[in-house]
């Protein structure tokens, strides 16, 4: 996956529903599994506009980085609390980081935050307090 260097946001479903791509000054990415979780018509309409305008792009992490996400979650002791969608968000962040991109993950999911922190990736709380940074 080749992207120009710089800072980007990787979004989970909650971040999309909260409208993060509407206000974020950074390029936003998400895996297709997150897009498929957006069900209500109003959110879906906003999502389609974001995709059309390219403020949000869908990228799929490779299977190698999905496995890396599983390993990281095991080390963080969060694996049993994470969905496949969560793991894809984490995997995408890991893959972008490995490609030299500075990544911030936007999520209110504590387990995603813990796993991302374990991987040395910054996270952004969307609506709720989030975990304490160590």
Phi and psi restraints in degrees (value plus and minus 20) as a CYANA .aco file:
   2 UNK   PHI    -128.9   -88.9
   2 UNK   PSI      98.9   138.9
   3 UNK   PHI    -152.0  -112.0
   3 UNK   PSI     132.2   172.2
   4 UNK   PHI     -89.7   -49.7
   4 UNK   PSI     130.7   170.7
   5 UNK   PHI     -85.2   -45.2
   5 UNK   PSI     133.6   173.6
   6 UNK   PHI     128.1   168.1
   6 UNK   PSI    -195.4  -155.4
   7 UNK   PHI    -119.6   -79.6
   7 UNK   PSI     114.9   154.9
   8 UNK   PHI    -155.0  -115.0
   8 UNK   PSI     141.6   181.6
   9 UNK   PHI    -126.9   -86.9
   9 UNK   PSI     118.3   158.3
  10 UNK   PHI    -131.0   -91.0
  10 UNK   PSI     106.6   146.6
  11 UNK   PHI    -130.1   -90.1
  11 UNK   PSI     121.3   161.3
  12 UNK   PHI    -115.3   -75.3
  12 UNK   PSI    -199.4  -159.4
  13 UNK   PHI     -80.1   -40.1
  13 UNK   PSI     -63.5   -23.5
  14 UNK   PHI     -79.6   -39.6
  14 UNK   PSI     -57.9   -17.9
  15 UNK   PHI     -87.5   -47.5
  15 UNK   PSI     -57.4   -17.4
  16 UNK   PHI     -88.0   -48.0
  16 UNK   PSI     -64.9   -24.9
  17 UNK   PHI     -84.0   -44.0
  17 UNK   PSI     -49.5    -9.5
  18 UNK   PHI     -99.9   -59.9
  18 UNK   PSI     -26.7    13.3
  19 UNK   PHI      64.8   104.8
  19 UNK   PSI      -1.4    38.6
  20 UNK   PHI     -72.4   -32.4
  20 UNK   PSI     -63.4   -23.4
  21 UNK   PHI     -85.3   -45.3
  21 UNK   PSI     -38.8     1.2
  22 UNK   PHI     -93.7   -53.7
  22 UNK   PSI     -47.9    -7.9
  23 UNK   PHI    -135.8   -95.8
  23 UNK   PSI     -30.7     9.3
  24 UNK   PHI     -92.7   -52.7
  24 UNK   PSI     113.5   153.5
  25 UNK   PHI    -102.4   -62.4
  25 UNK   PSI     -20.3    19.7
  26 UNK   PHI    -126.5   -86.5
  26 UNK   PSI     139.5   179.5
  27 UNK   PHI     -86.0   -46.0
  27 UNK   PSI     119.5   159.5
  28 UNK   PHI    -137.1   -97.1
  28 UNK   PSI     119.0   159.0
  29 UNK   PHI    -151.0  -111.0
  29 UNK   PSI     133.6   173.6
  30 UNK   PHI    -176.6  -136.6
  30 UNK   PSI     133.1   173.1
  31 UNK   PHI     -99.4   -59.4
  31 UNK   PSI     139.6   179.6
  32 UNK   PHI     -79.0   -39.0
  32 UNK   PSI     -51.8   -11.8
  33 UNK   PHI     -83.6   -43.6
  33 UNK   PSI     -49.8    -9.8
  34 UNK   PHI     -89.6   -49.6
  34 UNK   PSI     -65.3   -25.3
  35 UNK   PHI     -77.0   -37.0
  35 UNK   PSI     -60.1   -20.1
  36 UNK   PHI     -90.3   -50.3
  36 UNK   PSI     -36.9     3.1
  37 UNK   PHI    -101.1   -61.1
  37 UNK   PSI     -35.5     4.5
  38 UNK   PHI    -100.8   -60.8
  38 UNK   PSI      88.6   128.6
  39 UNK   PHI    -128.2   -88.2
  39 UNK   PSI     -61.0   -21.0
  40 UNK   PHI     -88.7   -48.7
  40 UNK   PSI     127.6   167.6
  41 UNK   PHI     -83.4   -43.4
  41 UNK   PSI     -57.8   -17.8
  42 UNK   PHI     -85.2   -45.2
  42 UNK   PSI     -68.5   -28.5
  43 UNK   PHI     -84.9   -44.9
  43 UNK   PSI     -57.8   -17.8
  44 UNK   PHI     -82.8   -42.8
  44 UNK   PSI     -61.2   -21.2
  45 UNK   PHI     -83.6   -43.6
  45 UNK   PSI     -63.1   -23.1
  46 UNK   PHI     -83.6   -43.6
  46 UNK   PSI     -63.4   -23.4
  47 UNK   PHI     -79.3   -39.3
  47 UNK   PSI     -64.7   -24.7
  48 UNK   PHI     -81.2   -41.2
  48 UNK   PSI     -59.9   -19.9
  49 UNK   PHI     -86.1   -46.1
  49 UNK   PSI     -59.4   -19.4
  50 UNK   PHI     -83.7   -43.7
  50 UNK   PSI     -61.2   -21.2
  51 UNK   PHI     -87.5   -47.5
  51 UNK   PSI     -63.6   -23.6
  52 UNK   PHI     -82.3   -42.3
  52 UNK   PSI     -58.7   -18.7
  53 UNK   PHI    -100.7   -60.7
  53 UNK   PSI     -27.8    12.2
  54 UNK   PHI      47.2    87.2
  54 UNK   PSI      -0.8    39.2
  55 UNK   PHI     -92.2   -52.2
  55 UNK   PSI     -42.6    -2.6
  56 UNK   PHI    -151.2  -111.2
  56 UNK   PSI     110.2   150.2
  57 UNK   PHI    -142.1  -102.1
  57 UNK   PSI     125.5   165.5
  58 UNK   PHI    -115.3   -75.3
  58 UNK   PSI     104.3   144.3
  59 UNK   PHI    -150.5  -110.5
  59 UNK   PSI     118.6   158.6
  60 UNK   PHI    -121.5   -81.5
  60 UNK   PSI     109.2   149.2
  61 UNK   PHI     -92.6   -52.6
  61 UNK   PSI     132.0   172.0
  62 UNK   PHI     -93.0   -53.0
  62 UNK   PSI     140.2   180.2
  63 UNK   PHI     -81.6   -41.6
  63 UNK   PSI     -51.2   -11.2
  64 UNK   PHI     -78.3   -38.3
  64 UNK   PSI     -65.0   -25.0
  65 UNK   PHI     -98.1   -58.1
  65 UNK   PSI     -44.2    -4.2
  66 UNK   PHI     -84.4   -44.4
  66 UNK   PSI     -62.2   -22.2
  67 UNK   PHI     -85.2   -45.2
  67 UNK   PSI     -58.2   -18.2
  68 UNK   PHI     -82.3   -42.3
  68 UNK   PSI     -58.1   -18.1
  69 UNK   PHI     -84.1   -44.1
  69 UNK   PSI     -61.4   -21.4
  70 UNK   PHI     -82.0   -42.0
  70 UNK   PSI     -65.3   -25.3
  71 UNK   PHI     -80.8   -40.8
  71 UNK   PSI     -64.4   -24.4
  72 UNK   PHI     -83.7   -43.7
  72 UNK   PSI     -61.2   -21.2
  73 UNK   PHI     -85.8   -45.8
  73 UNK   PSI     -56.7   -16.7
  74 UNK   PHI     -81.3   -41.3
  74 UNK   PSI     -66.6   -26.6
  75 UNK   PHI     -83.2   -43.2
  75 UNK   PSI     -55.1   -15.1
  76 UNK   PHI    -102.5   -62.5
  76 UNK   PSI     -26.6    13.4
  77 UNK   PHI      41.2    81.2
  77 UNK   PSI      17.9    57.9
  78 UNK   PHI    -137.3   -97.3
  78 UNK   PSI     -25.0    15.0
  79 UNK   PHI     -73.2   -33.2
  79 UNK   PSI     -65.7   -25.7
  80 UNK   PHI     -88.2   -48.2
  80 UNK   PSI     -33.0     7.0
  81 UNK   PHI    -118.8   -78.8
  81 UNK   PSI     -24.2    15.8
  82 UNK   PHI    -122.6   -82.6
  82 UNK   PSI     119.6   159.6
  83 UNK   PHI    -105.1   -65.1
  83 UNK   PSI     150.6   190.6
  84 UNK   PHI     -81.2   -41.2
  84 UNK   PSI     -55.4   -15.4
  85 UNK   PHI     -84.5   -44.5
  85 UNK   PSI     -65.0   -25.0
  86 UNK   PHI     -77.5   -37.5
  86 UNK   PSI     -64.2   -24.2
  87 UNK   PHI     -83.7   -43.7
  87 UNK   PSI     -54.8   -14.8
  88 UNK   PHI     -88.9   -48.9
  88 UNK   PSI     -58.2   -18.2
  89 UNK   PHI     -81.6   -41.6
  89 UNK   PSI     -67.5   -27.5
  90 UNK   PHI     -83.0   -43.0
  90 UNK   PSI     -63.8   -23.8
  91 UNK   PHI     -80.7   -40.7
  91 UNK   PSI     -62.5   -22.5
  92 UNK   PHI     -82.4   -42.4
  92 UNK   PSI     -62.7   -22.7
  93 UNK   PHI     -82.0   -42.0
  93 UNK   PSI     -64.0   -24.0
  94 UNK   PHI     -82.3   -42.3
  94 UNK   PSI     -62.2   -22.2
  95 UNK   PHI     -87.5   -47.5
  95 UNK   PSI     -62.6   -22.6
  96 UNK   PHI     -84.0   -44.0
  96 UNK   PSI     -62.6   -22.6
  97 UNK   PHI     -81.0   -41.0
  97 UNK   PSI     -63.2   -23.2
  98 UNK   PHI     -83.6   -43.6
  98 UNK   PSI     -45.8    -5.8
  99 UNK   PHI    -104.7   -64.7
  99 UNK   PSI     -13.9    26.1
 100 UNK   PHI      71.0   111.0
 100 UNK   PSI      -8.1    31.9
 101 UNK   PHI    -116.4   -76.4
 101 UNK   PSI     117.3   157.3
 102 UNK   PHI     -99.9   -59.9
 102 UNK   PSI      99.8   139.8
 103 UNK   PHI    -133.4   -93.4
 103 UNK   PSI     119.5   159.5
 104 UNK   PHI    -145.6  -105.6
 104 UNK   PSI     110.1   150.1
 105 UNK   PHI    -119.2   -79.2
 105 UNK   PSI     104.2   144.2
 106 UNK   PHI    -115.0   -75.0
 106 UNK   PSI      92.7   132.7
 107 UNK   PHI    -182.2  -142.2
 107 UNK   PSI     123.9   163.9
 108 UNK   PHI    -119.1   -79.1
 108 UNK   PSI     -21.3    18.7
 109 UNK   PHI     -95.7   -55.7
 109 UNK   PSI      94.8   134.8
 110 UNK   PHI     -77.4   -37.4
 110 UNK   PSI     -59.1   -19.1
 111 UNK   PHI     -89.6   -49.6
 111 UNK   PSI     -56.3   -16.3
 112 UNK   PHI     -85.5   -45.5
 112 UNK   PSI     -64.5   -24.5
 113 UNK   PHI     -78.8   -38.8
 113 UNK   PSI     -65.6   -25.6
 114 UNK   PHI     -81.3   -41.3
 114 UNK   PSI     -62.7   -22.7
 115 UNK   PHI     -87.7   -47.7
 115 UNK   PSI     -64.4   -24.4
 116 UNK   PHI     -81.9   -41.9
 116 UNK   PSI     -63.4   -23.4
 117 UNK   PHI     -81.2   -41.2
 117 UNK   PSI     -60.1   -20.1
 118 UNK   PHI     -80.9   -40.9
 118 UNK   PSI     -51.9   -11.9
 119 UNK   PHI    -104.8   -64.8
 119 UNK   PSI     -20.1    19.9
 120 UNK   PHI      55.7    95.7
 120 UNK   PSI       5.9    45.9
 121 UNK   PHI    -128.3   -88.3
 121 UNK   PSI     118.7   158.7
 122 UNK   PHI     -92.4   -52.4
 122 UNK   PSI     129.2   169.2
 123 UNK   PHI    -148.7  -108.7
 123 UNK   PSI     138.2   178.2
 124 UNK   PHI    -142.6  -102.6
 124 UNK   PSI     102.1   142.1
 125 UNK   PHI     -94.4   -54.4
 125 UNK   PSI     120.9   160.9
 126 UNK   PHI    -116.2   -76.2
 126 UNK   PSI     -76.8   -36.8
 127 UNK   PHI    -144.3  -104.3
 127 UNK   PSI     -48.5    -8.5
 128 UNK   PHI    -132.5   -92.5
 128 UNK   PSI     148.7   188.7
 129 UNK   PHI     -79.2   -39.2
 129 UNK   PSI     -65.5   -25.5
 130 UNK   PHI      66.4   106.4
 130 UNK   PSI    -199.7  -159.7
 131 UNK   PHI     -97.9   -57.9
 131 UNK   PSI     141.6   181.6
 132 UNK   PHI    -103.0   -63.0
 132 UNK   PSI     114.3   154.3
 133 UNK   PHI     -98.5   -58.5
 133 UNK   PSI     117.4   157.4
